[in-house]
Amino acid sequence: MILSDLHTCRDFENESRLDALDARCRVICAFAFAFLLASLRDIVSLSVGSVLPLLLLCVDGKRGFTLIARRLLSMNKISVLVVLFLPITYPGERVFYLFSEKGLFISFLIVWKLNVISVVLLKMVTSMGIARINGALEGLGFPLKLRTLLLLTARCIFLLSERFGTMCRAVDLRMGNSGGISGCRAFAYMVGTTLIHSSDRAERTVLAIGCRGGISGFSGLAESRWTWRESSFCLLFLINSALLILVSHSQTGFGPLL
C-alpha cells in the first residue's frame, strides 16, 4: 500500500471477523448484493434484503457497530437533500399543495437503499483497506492501470483530506468565527493553497513510482487461497439473493415504484 501517512487512512481499515475470508470473495459478494439491492422497488423486498446487512453489523459486536454508525451518520447528511428536494420536484398528487406523495415515498426508499448498501460495502469492502482491495482486484484479473488509478486516487484523497483539515484548523485559530466577505476570501485562499499542495504531492508520487520501476516496485500482499469457507459464503449470498428475487417478483402486482 503506497500510503506514507497511515494515520489518515487507518480509520478505513479495521480488523474484522470477516478477514478470515478471501478478499476476492468479499468483493464479489458485496458488489453483487449491492447491485441486487439497488434494483429492488418495494418495501417488502427491501425489508427482506435488510436482514443480511443487519447481520453484518453484528459480526464484530458493539465496536464494529459504533464505527459503522459514525460513518453512516456522516453519509446521511447528503440524504437530507434527497428528502427535501425530491418530494417537491417529483410529479404526482400533492400533499399540502407542495409535496408529492409519491416523491416522499421514493425518497424514503432511496435513503433506505443508500444506508443498506453502504453497510454492505463498508463491512465487506472498505474495512479491508486499500492494499487488500488492490489484491482482490488483481486476483479477479483487473488490469494494472485500473488498479494503479485506484491506489493513486485513494492516496490523493487522503492527502487532500488531511491538508484541508489542517488548513481549516489554522483558519479557525487565526480568524475565529468571522464571516462575510473576509470569511469567503479566507476560504478561497485555503482551497487554492490546498489544491496547489496536492498537485505538488501528486507529482512527487508519480516520481516515486517511476523511481521504483512502476507500481510493481511496491510491496504487495501474499497470495490468498480460495477454500470451502469462501465457497460456503458465496453460496449463502446466492441463496439470499435468490430469495430476494422471488420476493421481488411476488410483489410485481403493486407495479413499479421507481
Residue pairs with C-beta under 8 A, 6 or more apart in sequence:
1 129
1 130
1 131
1 134
1 151
1 218
2 151
2 152
2 155
2 205
2 208
2 209
2 218
3 9
3 130
3 154
3 155
3 158
5 158
5 159
5 162
8 158
8 159
8 161
8 162
9 129
9 130
9 154
9 158
11 67
12 126
12 127
12 129
12 130
13 127
13 128
13 129
13 130
14 60
14 64
14 67
14 127
16 59
16 60
16 64
16 123
16 127
17 59
17 60
18 26
18 59
18 123
18 124
18 127
19 128
20 229
21 229
21 230
21 233
22 136
22 139
22 224
22 225
22 226
22 227
22 230
23 128
23 132
23 133
23 135
23 136
23 139
23 224
24 136
24 139
24 140
24 224
24 226
24 230
25 226
25 230
25 233
25 234
26 124
26 125
26 128
26 136
27 124
27 125
27 133
27 136
27 137
27 140
28 140
28 234
29 124
29 233
29 234
29 237
30 120
30 121
30 124
30 125
31 121
31 125
32 237
32 241
33 52
33 120
33 237
33 240
33 241
34 117
34 120
34 121
36 49
36 241
36 244
36 245
37 46
37 49
37 113
37 116
37 117
37 120
37 244
38 113
38 117
39 248
40 46
40 49
40 113
40 244
40 248
41 109
41 248
41 251
41 256
41 257
41 258
42 248
42 251
42 254
42 257
43 109
44 247
44 251
45 244
45 247
45 248
45 251
46 109
46 112
46 113
46 116
48 243
48 244
48 247
49 116
49 244
50 112
50 116
51 240
52 120
52 237
52 240
53 116
53 119
53 120
53 123
56 119
56 120
56 123
56 124
57 64
57 65
57 68
57 119
57 123
58 65
59 123
64 123
68 119
68 122
68 123
71 118
71 122
72 115
72 118
72 119
75 114
75 115
75 118
76 111
76 114
76 115
79 110
79 111
79 114
79 115
82 107
82 110
82 111
83 107
83 108
83 111
86 103
86 106
86 107
86 110
87 99
87 100
87 103
87 104
87 107
88 98
88 99
88 100
88 103
89 100
89 103
90 100
90 102
90 103
90 106
91 100
91 102
91 103
92 100
92 101
92 102
92 103
93 100
93 101
93 102
94 100
94 101
95 101
95 104
102 257
105 257
106 257
106 258
109 257
109 258
125 133
128 136
130 150
130 151
130 154
131 220
131 221
132 221
133 150
134 147
134 150
134 151
134 220
135 220
135 221
135 224
137 146
137 147
137 150
138 147
138 220
139 223
139 224
144 215
144 216
147 215
148 209
148 215
151 215
152 202
152 205
155 205
156 198
156 201
156 202
156 205
159 198
159 201
160 194
160 198
163 194
163 197
163 198
164 190
164 194
167 190
167 193
167 194
168 190
171 186
171 187
171 190
175 182
175 183
175 186
178 186
209 215
209 217
212 218
